Amino acid sequence: MKRVLHGIDVSNWQGTVDWAGHAEDGVAFGFAKASEGGTWVDKWFDRNWQLMREHWLVCGAYHFARPKGDPGEQARHFLRTIRNAGGLRRGDLVALDLESDDGLPPDQVARFARRWCRQIEKHAGMRPFIYTFQWFANEGNCAGLGEYPLWIASPEKAKGNPVVPRPWRDWTIHQYANSPLDRNVFHGSREDLTRLGYDPR
C-alpha cells in the first residue's frame, strides 16, 4: 500500500501561514500562489516560499491563469516571480490554476493552457500540474492537457476518491477540503512527489 502525503495550498487570502505548525502536524507539501495574469504577484509568496523550504516541505508554486492574456507572457511572469523569491530547487513543483475562462470559449481556454504549459517546459524543463474542477474540465477547457499531472479540486468527494474528468485517466493530487483551509492528498512517497518536480540536470 502506497504512503499518503498530506499537503495544503495557500494564497494571499490566508495572510500569515503557520508553516512550522503545519509541518509539525504532518503536512509534507505545500503550494503557494505566486502570480496571476501578466503582472500581479501575491504579496505573501516570497514569505511562503521561504518558510516552506525552511520547514522541509516539498515546495509548490502556482499561477492563476487569465486566459484572455498572453500565455507566454504569463509563464515568464510566473517563473520570474519564483526566481525573485529564491528560484527553483530540485523537486520543487509548479502548477497552473485553471478555473476561470475569462468569458472565452473552451477551445481558446484550453489553447491558452497548452501554450502556457509548453513555455514552462521550455524554460524550466518540467511539466506543471493542472489544478482544476470536474465541471470546468467537462466543459472542454482542459482539452489536450491529459499528459500533465492532475491536481483535482473535489471537496465533495471522500479524501483520495475524486471523480477524474477527461482528458485524464487518473489523478495525482486531490484537494479534498477547502474550509477552513485547502487540504490535499498525494498517494505516494516524498520521493514519488519530488520526481514530478524540477530537475536541474
VENLIN-V540591 format. One record per pair of residues at least 6 apart in sequence whose C-alpha atoms are under 6 Angstrom apart, sorted by the first residue. I is the first residue (numbers start at 1). GAP is how many residues later the second one is. If there is no record, write none. Layout:
i->{I/I}
gap->{GAP/GAP}
This chain:
i->{2/3/3/4/4/4/5/5/6/6/6/6/7/7/7/7/7/7/8/8/8/8/9/9/9/9/10/11/11/12/28/29/29/30/30/31/31/32/33/33/34/34/34/34/34/34/35/35/35/35/36/36/37/37/37/38/46/59/60/60/60/61/62/62/62/63/63/64/65/65/67/67/71/71/72/75/90/90/91/91/91/92/92/93/94/95/95/95/96/96/97/98/98/99/106/106/109/110/110/110/121/126/129/129/129/130/130/131/131/132/132/133/133/134/146/146/149/150/150/151/151/151/152/153/154/154/154/155/155/159/173/173/174/174/175/175/176/177}
gap->{186/185/186/182/183/184/180/181/21/22/178/179/20/21/22/23/176/177/22/174/175/176/21/22/23/173/22/21/22/32/29/28/29/29/30/29/30/29/28/29/7/8/11/27/28/29/6/7/28/43/27/28/28/29/37/36/39/33/32/33/34/33/32/33/34/33/34/33/32/33/42/45/41/45/44/41/108/109/103/106/107/105/106/104/34/33/34/35/34/35/34/33/34/33/34/35/32/31/32/33/6/72/19/20/21/20/21/20/21/20/21/19/20/31/21/22/23/21/22/21/22/23/22/22/8/21/22/21/22/17/12/13/10/11/8/9/8/6}
